[in-house]
Amino acid sequence: MKILFLVSLIFSFRTFAGDKVRNGGDYVRCVGNVAFFYDYYDLTRNKNITPVFPEIDGTFFDLAEAIISRQSDNDAAFKKLMHTYIEQMKSSVEFLDNTYERFTEIIEPQIDPDQNPLPEVNDNPALEISRRCKVGQAAVSGILNGAWHCEIYEPAWDLMSRENRSILILHEVIYRLAAQNGQHDSVNVVKLTQALLTSGKGLSGSKEIYTLRKRLNLLVQGEF
Protein backbone atom coordinates (compact mmCIF):
# COMPACT_ATOMS: atom_id res chain seq x y z
CA MET A 1 0.00 0.00 0.00
CA LYS A 2 1.30 3.45 -0.86
CA ILE A 3 0.80 6.06 1.85
CA LEU A 4 -0.11 9.55 0.65
CA PHE A 5 2.25 12.28 1.91
CA LEU A 6 4.83 9.73 3.06
CA VAL A 7 8.27 10.18 1.53
CA SER A 8 10.64 7.88 3.33
CA LEU A 9 12.03 6.57 6.56
CA ILE A 10 13.76 3.34 7.60
CA PHE A 11 15.58 2.95 10.88
CA SER A 12 18.16 0.37 9.81
CA PHE A 13 20.64 -0.30 7.00
CA ARG A 14 19.87 -3.09 4.55
CA THR A 15 22.47 -5.16 2.75
CA PHE A 16 21.62 -6.74 -0.60
CA ALA A 17 23.20 -9.85 -2.05
CA GLY A 18 23.26 -8.31 -5.51
CA ASP A 19 22.41 -5.09 -7.32
CA LYS A 20 18.84 -4.15 -6.39
CA VAL A 21 16.06 -1.79 -7.31
CA ARG A 22 13.86 -0.25 -4.61
CA ASN A 23 12.02 2.91 -3.56
CA GLY A 24 13.28 6.50 -3.55
CA GLY A 25 14.00 9.19 -0.92
CA ASP A 26 16.82 7.07 0.45
CA TYR A 27 20.35 7.46 1.65
CA VAL A 28 23.16 5.18 0.49
CA ARG A 29 26.18 4.12 2.55
CA CYS A 30 29.00 2.27 0.80
CA VAL A 31 32.36 2.51 2.59
CA GLY A 32 33.22 4.23 5.87
CA ASN A 33 31.24 6.74 7.87
CA VAL A 34 29.82 8.59 4.87
CA ALA A 35 26.24 8.58 3.58
CA PHE A 36 24.91 10.01 0.32
CA PHE A 37 21.36 11.11 -0.32
CA TYR A 38 20.15 8.86 -3.13
CA ASP A 39 19.45 11.70 -5.60
CA TYR A 40 23.14 12.65 -5.39
CA TYR A 41 24.38 9.05 -5.46
CA ASP A 42 22.32 8.25 -8.55
CA LEU A 43 23.40 11.41 -10.37
CA THR A 44 27.12 10.94 -9.70
CA ARG A 45 27.52 7.15 -9.60
CA ASN A 46 24.85 5.80 -11.96
CA LYS A 47 24.64 8.70 -14.43
CA ASN A 48 28.22 9.95 -14.09
CA ILE A 49 27.09 13.58 -13.88
CA THR A 50 28.83 16.06 -11.58
CA PRO A 51 26.45 18.49 -9.85
CA VAL A 52 27.39 22.15 -9.63
CA PHE A 53 26.88 23.74 -6.21
CA PRO A 54 26.87 27.50 -5.61
CA GLU A 55 30.12 28.64 -4.03
CA ILE A 56 28.74 30.08 -0.82
CA ASP A 57 29.30 29.76 2.90
CA GLY A 58 26.48 29.00 5.28
CA THR A 59 24.28 26.09 6.24
CA PHE A 60 22.68 23.35 4.17
CA PHE A 61 19.52 25.48 4.18
CA ASP A 62 21.50 28.39 2.70
CA LEU A 63 22.90 26.11 0.01
CA ALA A 64 19.47 24.74 -0.87
CA GLU A 65 18.11 28.28 -1.16
CA ALA A 66 21.04 29.31 -3.36
CA ILE A 67 20.34 26.41 -5.74
CA ILE A 68 16.73 27.57 -6.03
CA SER A 69 17.69 31.23 -6.41
CA ARG A 70 19.99 30.62 -9.39
CA GLN A 71 17.19 29.18 -11.51
CA SER A 72 15.66 31.04 -14.45
CA ASP A 73 13.32 34.01 -14.22
CA ASN A 74 10.80 31.77 -16.00
CA ASP A 75 10.59 29.81 -12.74
CA ALA A 76 9.78 32.83 -10.56
CA ALA A 77 6.59 31.38 -9.05
CA PHE A 78 8.31 28.05 -8.38
CA LYS A 79 11.29 29.76 -6.75
CA LYS A 80 9.05 31.84 -4.50
CA LEU A 81 7.13 28.78 -3.35
CA MET A 82 10.27 26.74 -2.71
CA HIS A 83 11.80 29.56 -0.66
CA THR A 84 8.60 29.70 1.38
CA TYR A 85 8.65 25.94 1.98
CA ILE A 86 12.33 25.97 2.95
CA GLU A 87 11.74 28.81 5.38
CA GLN A 88 8.85 26.90 6.96
CA MET A 89 10.96 23.75 7.13
CA LYS A 90 13.63 25.54 9.18
CA SER A 91 11.26 25.81 12.13
CA SER A 92 9.36 22.55 11.70
CA VAL A 93 11.91 19.87 10.82
CA GLU A 94 12.50 17.30 13.54
CA PHE A 95 15.38 14.85 13.93
CA LEU A 96 14.69 11.35 15.22
CA ASP A 97 16.86 8.39 16.13
CA ASN A 98 15.74 4.75 16.33
CA THR A 99 12.34 5.59 17.76
CA TYR A 100 8.82 4.93 16.60
CA GLU A 101 6.68 8.01 17.03
CA ARG A 102 4.87 10.95 15.50
CA PHE A 103 3.77 9.56 12.17
CA THR A 104 2.19 6.37 13.45
CA GLU A 105 -1.28 7.72 12.77
CA ILE A 106 -0.69 7.98 9.02
CA ILE A 107 0.84 4.55 8.48
CA GLU A 108 -0.54 1.05 8.65
CA PRO A 109 -1.37 0.23 12.30
CA GLN A 110 -0.16 -3.40 12.12
CA ILE A 111 3.50 -2.37 11.72
CA ASP A 112 5.77 -3.98 14.32
CA PRO A 113 7.96 -1.16 15.73
CA ASP A 114 10.59 -3.65 16.85
CA GLN A 115 11.14 -4.89 13.31
CA ASN A 116 10.49 -2.04 10.87
CA PRO A 117 9.15 1.30 12.13
CA LEU A 118 7.62 2.34 8.82
CA PRO A 119 6.21 0.45 5.83
CA GLU A 120 7.94 0.29 2.47
CA VAL A 121 6.68 3.17 0.36
CA ASN A 122 7.90 1.81 -3.00
CA ASP A 123 7.70 5.33 -4.38
CA ASN A 124 10.60 5.04 -6.83
CA PRO A 125 10.82 1.64 -8.53
CA ALA A 126 13.98 2.65 -10.41
CA LEU A 127 16.32 3.02 -7.43
CA GLU A 128 19.63 1.24 -8.10
CA ILE A 129 22.61 0.76 -5.81
CA SER A 130 25.85 -1.17 -5.93
CA ARG A 131 25.97 -4.61 -4.33
CA ARG A 132 28.72 -3.27 -2.06
CA CYS A 133 26.45 -0.61 -0.56
CA LYS A 134 23.71 -0.45 2.04
CA VAL A 135 20.57 1.64 1.69
CA GLY A 136 17.97 3.06 4.03
CA GLN A 137 15.31 5.72 3.93
CA ALA A 138 16.17 9.14 5.25
CA ALA A 139 13.13 11.33 5.96
CA VAL A 140 9.37 11.39 6.27
CA SER A 141 7.17 14.32 5.29
CA GLY A 142 3.45 14.74 5.57
CA ILE A 143 0.50 16.38 7.24
CA LEU A 144 0.78 16.18 11.01
CA ASN A 145 -1.75 17.95 13.25
CA GLY A 146 -3.00 19.91 10.26
CA ALA A 147 0.40 21.22 9.14
CA TRP A 148 3.16 20.01 6.85
CA HIS A 149 5.92 18.41 8.89
CA CYS A 150 9.24 16.74 8.12
CA GLU A 151 11.16 14.25 10.24
CA ILE A 152 14.73 13.19 9.41
CA TYR A 153 16.55 10.05 10.49
CA GLU A 154 19.41 11.60 12.42
CA PRO A 155 21.98 8.74 12.26
CA ALA A 156 21.95 8.97 8.44
CA TRP A 157 21.88 12.78 8.47
CA ASP A 158 24.98 12.89 10.66
CA LEU A 159 26.93 10.99 7.97
CA MET A 160 25.95 13.37 5.14
CA SER A 161 27.96 16.30 3.81
CA ARG A 162 26.47 19.79 3.69
CA GLU A 163 25.85 19.28 -0.03
CA ASN A 164 23.95 16.04 0.49
CA ARG A 165 21.91 17.59 3.27
CA SER A 166 20.94 20.46 0.97
CA ILE A 167 19.77 17.93 -1.63
CA LEU A 168 17.62 16.20 0.97
CA ILE A 169 16.05 19.57 1.80
CA LEU A 170 15.36 20.23 -1.89
CA HIS A 171 13.85 16.77 -2.33
CA GLU A 172 11.50 17.25 0.63
CA VAL A 173 10.18 20.68 -0.41
CA ILE A 174 9.71 19.54 -4.02
CA TYR A 175 7.87 16.48 -2.74
CA ARG A 176 5.50 18.80 -0.89
CA LEU A 177 4.61 20.41 -4.24
CA ALA A 178 4.32 16.99 -5.89
CA ALA A 179 1.91 15.80 -3.19
CA GLN A 180 -0.21 18.92 -3.64
CA ASN A 181 -0.33 18.13 -7.37
CA GLY A 182 -1.70 14.67 -6.65
CA GLN A 183 1.50 12.65 -7.04
CA HIS A 184 1.94 9.67 -4.72
CA ASP A 185 5.60 8.85 -5.37
CA SER A 186 9.04 10.44 -5.64
CA VAL A 187 9.95 9.45 -9.20
CA ASN A 188 9.41 12.94 -10.63
CA VAL A 189 10.78 14.56 -7.48
CA VAL A 190 14.15 12.86 -8.03
CA LYS A 191 14.20 13.97 -11.67
CA LEU A 192 13.55 17.61 -10.84
CA THR A 193 15.92 17.65 -7.85
CA GLN A 194 18.73 16.31 -10.02
CA ALA A 195 17.95 18.81 -12.79
CA LEU A 196 18.23 21.71 -10.35
CA LEU A 197 21.75 20.56 -9.47
CA THR A 198 22.95 20.95 -13.05
CA SER A 199 20.94 23.95 -14.29
CA GLY A 200 20.41 27.63 -13.71
CA LYS A 201 24.01 28.76 -14.05
CA GLY A 202 23.35 32.36 -15.12
CA LEU A 203 20.78 31.50 -17.80
CA SER A 204 18.09 33.95 -16.70
CA GLY A 205 15.95 33.38 -19.79
CA SER A 206 16.18 29.60 -19.91
CA LYS A 207 12.99 27.54 -19.99
CA GLU A 208 14.79 24.26 -19.25
CA ILE A 209 13.44 23.76 -15.72
CA TYR A 210 10.01 25.21 -16.51
CA THR A 211 9.61 22.81 -19.45
CA LEU A 212 10.70 19.88 -17.29
CA ARG A 213 8.34 20.86 -14.47
CA LYS A 214 5.46 21.10 -16.92
CA ARG A 215 6.21 17.63 -18.27
CA LEU A 216 6.49 16.20 -14.75
CA ASN A 217 3.28 17.88 -13.50
CA LEU A 218 5.24 20.01 -11.05
CA LEU A 219 3.92 23.43 -11.97
CA VAL A 220 2.87 25.87 -9.24
CA GLN A 221 -0.75 26.97 -9.02
CA GLY A 222 -1.29 29.77 -11.53
CA GLU A 223 1.40 28.56 -13.93
CA PHE A 224 0.38 27.07 -17.26
FIZANU-172000 format. One line per field, with one value per residue (C-alpha): residue number from 1; residue in three letters; x, y, z. Coordinates in nm, 3 decimals, always signed. Layout:
! residues N
num (NUM;...)
residuo (ALA;...)
x (X;...)
y (Y;...)
z (Z;...)
END
This chain:
! residues 224
num (1;2;3;4;5;6;7;8;9;10;11;12;13;14;15;16;17;18;19;20;21;22;23;24;25;26;27;28;29;30;31;32;33;34;35;36;37;38;39;40;41;42;43;44;45;46;47;48;49;50;51;52;53;54;55;56;57;58;59;60;61;62;63;64;65;66;67;68;69;70;71;72;73;74;75;76;77;78;79;80;81;82;83;84;85;86;87;88;89;90;91;92;93;94;95;96;97;98;99;100;101;102;103;104;105;106;107;108;109;110;111;112;113;114;115;116;117;118;119;120;121;122;123;124;125;126;127;128;129;130;131;132;133;134;135;136;137;138;139;140;141;142;143;144;145;146;147;148;149;150;151;152;153;154;155;156;157;158;159;160;161;162;163;164;165;166;167;168;169;170;171;172;173;174;175;176;177;178;179;180;181;182;183;184;185;186;187;188;189;190;191;192;193;194;195;196;197;198;199;200;201;202;203;204;205;206;207;208;209;210;211;212;213;214;215;216;217;218;219;220;221;222;223;224)
residuo (MET;LYS;ILE;LEU;PHE;LEU;VAL;SER;LEU;ILE;PHE;SER;PHE;ARG;THR;PHE;ALA;GLY;ASP;LYS;VAL;ARG;ASN;GLY;GLY;ASP;TYR;VAL;ARG;CYS;VAL;GLY;ASN;VAL;ALA;PHE;PHE;TYR;ASP;TYR;TYR;ASP;LEU;THR;ARG;ASN;LYS;ASN;ILE;THR;PRO;VAL;PHE;PRO;GLU;ILE;ASP;GLY;THR;PHE;PHE;ASP;LEU;ALA;GLU;ALA;ILE;ILE;SER;ARG;GLN;SER;ASP;ASN;ASP;ALA;ALA;PHE;LYS;LYS;LEU;MET;HIS;THR;TYR;ILE;GLU;GLN;MET;LYS;SER;SER;VAL;GLU;PHE;LEU;ASP;ASN;THR;TYR;GLU;ARG;PHE;THR;GLU;ILE;ILE;GLU;PRO;GLN;ILE;ASP;PRO;ASP;GLN;ASN;PRO;LEU;PRO;GLU;VAL;ASN;ASP;ASN;PRO;ALA;LEU;GLU;ILE;SER;ARG;ARG;CYS;LYS;VAL;GLY;GLN;ALA;ALA;VAL;SER;GLY;ILE;LEU;ASN;GLY;ALA;TRP;HIS;CYS;GLU;ILE;TYR;GLU;PRO;ALA;TRP;ASP;LEU;MET;SER;ARG;GLU;ASN;ARG;SER;ILE;LEU;ILE;LEU;HIS;GLU;VAL;ILE;TYR;ARG;LEU;ALA;ALA;GLN;ASN;GLY;GLN;HIS;ASP;SER;VAL;ASN;VAL;VAL;LYS;LEU;THR;GLN;ALA;LEU;LEU;THR;SER;GLY;LYS;GLY;LEU;SER;GLY;SER;LYS;GLU;ILE;TYR;THR;LEU;ARG;LYS;ARG;LEU;ASN;LEU;LEU;VAL;GLN;GLY;GLU;PHE)
x (+0.000;+0.130;+0.080;-0.011;+0.225;+0.483;+0.827;+1.064;+1.203;+1.376;+1.558;+1.816;+2.064;+1.987;+2.247;+2.162;+2.320;+2.326;+2.241;+1.884;+1.606;+1.386;+1.202;+1.328;+1.400;+1.682;+2.035;+2.316;+2.618;+2.900;+3.236;+3.322;+3.124;+2.982;+2.624;+2.491;+2.136;+2.015;+1.945;+2.314;+2.438;+2.232;+2.340;+2.712;+2.752;+2.485;+2.464;+2.822;+2.709;+2.883;+2.645;+2.739;+2.688;+2.687;+3.012;+2.874;+2.930;+2.648;+2.428;+2.268;+1.952;+2.150;+2.290;+1.947;+1.811;+2.104;+2.034;+1.673;+1.769;+1.999;+1.719;+1.566;+1.332;+1.080;+1.059;+0.978;+0.659;+0.831;+1.129;+0.905;+0.713;+1.027;+1.180;+0.860;+0.865;+1.233;+1.174;+0.885;+1.096;+1.363;+1.126;+0.936;+1.191;+1.250;+1.538;+1.469;+1.686;+1.574;+1.234;+0.882;+0.668;+0.487;+0.377;+0.219;-0.128;-0.069;+0.084;-0.054;-0.137;-0.016;+0.350;+0.577;+0.796;+1.059;+1.114;+1.049;+0.915;+0.762;+0.621;+0.794;+0.668;+0.790;+0.770;+1.060;+1.082;+1.398;+1.632;+1.963;+2.261;+2.585;+2.597;+2.872;+2.645;+2.371;+2.057;+1.797;+1.531;+1.617;+1.313;+0.937;+0.717;+0.345;+0.050;+0.078;-0.175;-0.300;+0.040;+0.316;+0.592;+0.924;+1.116;+1.473;+1.655;+1.941;+2.198;+2.195;+2.188;+2.498;+2.693;+2.595;+2.796;+2.647;+2.585;+2.395;+2.191;+2.094;+1.977;+1.762;+1.605;+1.536;+1.385;+1.150;+1.018;+0.971;+0.787;+0.550;+0.461;+0.432;+0.191;-0.021;-0.033;-0.170;+0.150;+0.194;+0.560;+0.904;+0.995;+0.941;+1.078;+1.415;+1.420;+1.355;+1.592;+1.873;+1.795;+1.823;+2.175;+2.295;+2.094;+2.041;+2.401;+2.335;+2.078;+1.809;+1.595;+1.618;+1.299;+1.479;+1.344;+1.001;+0.961;+1.070;+0.834;+0.546;+0.621;+0.649;+0.328;+0.524;+0.392;+0.287;-0.075;-0.129;+0.140;+0.038)
y (+0.000;+0.345;+0.606;+0.955;+1.228;+0.973;+1.018;+0.788;+0.657;+0.334;+0.295;+0.037;-0.030;-0.309;-0.516;-0.674;-0.985;-0.831;-0.509;-0.415;-0.179;-0.025;+0.291;+0.650;+0.919;+0.707;+0.746;+0.518;+0.412;+0.227;+0.251;+0.423;+0.674;+0.859;+0.858;+1.001;+1.111;+0.886;+1.170;+1.265;+0.905;+0.825;+1.141;+1.094;+0.715;+0.580;+0.870;+0.995;+1.358;+1.606;+1.849;+2.215;+2.374;+2.750;+2.864;+3.008;+2.976;+2.900;+2.609;+2.335;+2.548;+2.839;+2.611;+2.474;+2.828;+2.931;+2.641;+2.757;+3.123;+3.062;+2.918;+3.104;+3.401;+3.177;+2.981;+3.283;+3.138;+2.805;+2.976;+3.184;+2.878;+2.674;+2.956;+2.970;+2.594;+2.597;+2.881;+2.690;+2.375;+2.554;+2.581;+2.255;+1.987;+1.730;+1.485;+1.135;+0.839;+0.475;+0.559;+0.493;+0.801;+1.095;+0.956;+0.637;+0.772;+0.798;+0.455;+0.105;+0.023;-0.340;-0.237;-0.398;-0.116;-0.365;-0.489;-0.204;+0.130;+0.234;+0.045;+0.029;+0.317;+0.181;+0.533;+0.504;+0.164;+0.265;+0.302;+0.124;+0.076;-0.117;-0.461;-0.327;-0.061;-0.045;+0.164;+0.306;+0.572;+0.914;+1.133;+1.139;+1.432;+1.474;+1.638;+1.618;+1.795;+1.991;+2.122;+2.001;+1.841;+1.674;+1.425;+1.319;+1.005;+1.160;+0.874;+0.897;+1.278;+1.289;+1.099;+1.337;+1.630;+1.979;+1.928;+1.604;+1.759;+2.046;+1.793;+1.620;+1.957;+2.023;+1.677;+1.725;+2.068;+1.954;+1.648;+1.880;+2.041;+1.699;+1.580;+1.892;+1.813;+1.467;+1.265;+0.967;+0.885;+1.044;+0.945;+1.294;+1.456;+1.286;+1.397;+1.761;+1.765;+1.631;+1.881;+2.171;+2.056;+2.095;+2.395;+2.763;+2.876;+3.236;+3.150;+3.395;+3.338;+2.960;+2.754;+2.426;+2.376;+2.521;+2.281;+1.988;+2.086;+2.110;+1.763;+1.620;+1.788;+2.001;+2.343;+2.587;+2.697;+2.977;+2.856;+2.707)
z (+0.000;-0.086;+0.185;+0.065;+0.191;+0.306;+0.153;+0.333;+0.656;+0.760;+1.088;+0.981;+0.700;+0.455;+0.275;-0.060;-0.205;-0.551;-0.732;-0.639;-0.731;-0.461;-0.356;-0.355;-0.092;+0.045;+0.165;+0.049;+0.255;+0.080;+0.259;+0.587;+0.787;+0.487;+0.358;+0.032;-0.032;-0.313;-0.560;-0.539;-0.546;-0.855;-1.037;-0.970;-0.960;-1.196;-1.443;-1.409;-1.388;-1.158;-0.985;-0.963;-0.621;-0.561;-0.403;-0.082;+0.290;+0.528;+0.624;+0.417;+0.418;+0.270;+0.001;-0.087;-0.116;-0.336;-0.574;-0.603;-0.641;-0.939;-1.151;-1.445;-1.422;-1.600;-1.274;-1.056;-0.905;-0.838;-0.675;-0.450;-0.335;-0.271;-0.066;+0.138;+0.198;+0.295;+0.538;+0.696;+0.713;+0.918;+1.213;+1.170;+1.082;+1.354;+1.393;+1.522;+1.613;+1.633;+1.776;+1.660;+1.703;+1.550;+1.217;+1.345;+1.277;+0.902;+0.848;+0.865;+1.230;+1.212;+1.172;+1.432;+1.573;+1.685;+1.331;+1.087;+1.213;+0.882;+0.583;+0.247;+0.036;-0.300;-0.438;-0.683;-0.853;-1.041;-0.743;-0.810;-0.581;-0.593;-0.433;-0.206;-0.056;+0.204;+0.169;+0.403;+0.393;+0.525;+0.596;+0.627;+0.529;+0.557;+0.724;+1.101;+1.325;+1.026;+0.914;+0.685;+0.889;+0.812;+1.024;+0.941;+1.049;+1.242;+1.226;+0.844;+0.847;+1.066;+0.797;+0.514;+0.381;+0.369;-0.003;+0.049;+0.327;+0.097;-0.163;+0.097;+0.180;-0.189;-0.233;+0.063;-0.041;-0.402;-0.274;-0.089;-0.424;-0.589;-0.319;-0.364;-0.737;-0.665;-0.704;-0.472;-0.537;-0.564;-0.920;-1.063;-0.748;-0.803;-1.167;-1.084;-0.785;-1.002;-1.279;-1.035;-0.947;-1.305;-1.429;-1.371;-1.405;-1.512;-1.780;-1.670;-1.979;-1.991;-1.999;-1.925;-1.572;-1.651;-1.945;-1.729;-1.447;-1.692;-1.827;-1.475;-1.350;-1.105;-1.197;-0.924;-0.902;-1.153;-1.393;-1.726)
END
